[in-house]
């Protein structure tokens, strides 16, 4: 019976159906099934399948995003039960994402957030036009492993440098790694500001993030 | 050097890409979006103007919903025809729907160095050099700020950039890298200095501004305020949508046209409500996001369709269009660059888009390539020639000459041939040599194009800007950052 349920959980993720994944998550709680098992043997199986299909070129971005959202919805439904039981998911790391101050461009950052979340990172997306001080405060508050900064304009890109310098000043750089991204960001710029990682697209960002947390 | 600007005019080719019924449907869909879904205007000034004219304004979310009557009435006050003026009046451009003008593309962040070929971060000198090259190139009618002057402070970078262009060229300058009111004000002062006063500037706008929207259905606050200031002083201004299928707009082309149209028309209406009759243009560079990465692609059949469809929309509103074309995603001047830049430019040209942006980039408008610029200009020349179509008259049917040659023989030494041979296209960069000649050298278009660029830059002297004017521009820049 459990196997059939786990299969349906996986399928709800493959189908990108948040309504079904949430309903199944509720069933898990009602049936007294271990929520962590449900995640790893049920929902995550679906995430992995979509991920593999995506890597092969059989599935596209919207399917990945919808799978990620269905996963998120299921996990957040199971959160209270996990807390009750004192269980915790092993996440790969905590990432604070933000588009820097003065910049309102979002899509790239949102895609990175989705990819990281689907890959097992705990993501805190602060949105756009976020002042440096707020980014750093959030990173400290959640005990972030990585701060990801997005900018689409060369004139706002300089804020990426500002965040890094501020983290340096506060002695936080050993603990918190900084990834940067956005159309005007180049290898030259990344080296100049001594960022820890960079990817030109959201897919690459996952690999970079994994490297950064494993090297820590 | 000749000051001639090559533009497509009096076209003999036509393309029907959208029927009048389809255009109307897109227009109605646009009005529906503006009225019911709303557009974000994150600027107190803009919200006040909307409120004053009876639009419904959600101050918290900064979202405006406006009724069709308000939008349509506002758009009616847009001037259908106006000039883009140049330091040299002989290079003035008329946005009259009967010219296709090409500009340099912008705003990139890296340059393939003209001497070493190395990829490096862009700087102010690049802006100056590219402007000087474009000054000498007849296919380029006007400038965009081509690359970011990243060695200049962010607060005045946009001003340093337009100064560099005015110092190196007499052609019209349009900037897409000034997106706040403070810099826009200083830029307007600089333009006024160039023509000799604010009043003269209205008659002869030597500067125009372009602002990007924030798809879907949004705008940037600084951009709105820069645009409002420009409109106030008669500086031609336009909003560009870069709505992208899959990510910032629906996966369908029509849905993307509707989203982009809503962004542009709403913002254009705002400018008209504030300053009726202000010269404005529609700008667009829609694309289809890559299915795997969500990346901006800058090429593909959807892009080519947008290239033609958008001018049908701007014609419906009776305002000039600035259309994204060229701008290949290729990393080198190769097969992909050839396809993307040819098809996109052909589609945008055949419907007579007024301004095409633009020549010179690789990797989705990020890396400046001097070779690509020259090759893009040749693509435009080819399309320019195609757009002249086929003339069928007594002279071109050449019956007398055909009779004179008769069956067999050839036409090489006929007077008619001599008279008309220079009408035929002579490419600069196409390889038509015998195979063994190519085999001996294995050189090709990109080598010759780079060579041409180098030669021009080594020799071309633009009409200099009066050093007193230069000094005045520098003063305005210095004052603006205080």
Contacts between the chains, C-beta under 8 A, distances in Angstrom:
chain1	res1	chain2	res2	distance
A	54	B	292	7.7
A	57	B	292	6.7
A	60	B	291	4.3
A	60	B	292	6.3
A	61	B	246	6.9
A	61	B	247	8.0
A	61	B	289	7.8
A	61	B	291	6.2
A	61	B	292	6.5
A	61	B	293	7.1
A	61	B	294	5.0
A	62	B	246	6.8
A	62	B	251	7.9
A	102	B	222	8.0
A	104	B	42	7.5
A	104	B	214	5.4
A	104	B	218	7.5
A	104	B	220	5.6
A	105	B	214	6.9
A	107	B	244	8.0
A	107	B	247	5.2
A	107	B	248	5.7
A	107	B	294	7.2
A	108	B	294	7.7
A	111	B	247	7.7
A	111	B	294	5.1
A	153	B	179	7.8
A	154	B	107	7.6
A	154	B	109	6.1
A	154	B	148	4.2
A	154	B	150	5.9
A	154	B	154	7.5
A	154	B	157	7.4
A	155	B	154	4.1
A	155	B	157	6.2
A	156	B	154	8.0
A	158	B	154	5.6
A	183	B	109	7.7
A	183	B	296	7.5
A	183	B	364	7.9
A	183	B	366	6.7
A	184	B	109	4.5
A	184	B	148	7.1
A	184	B	366	7.8
A	186	B	109	6.0
A	186	B	110	5.8
A	186	B	121	6.6
A	188	B	110	7.6
A	188	B	120	7.0
A	188	B	121	4.8
A	189	B	121	7.2
A	200	B	295	7.9
A	201	B	293	4.3
A	201	B	294	7.3
A	201	B	295	5.4
A	202	B	293	6.6
A	202	B	294	6.3
A	203	B	292	7.4
A	203	B	293	5.7
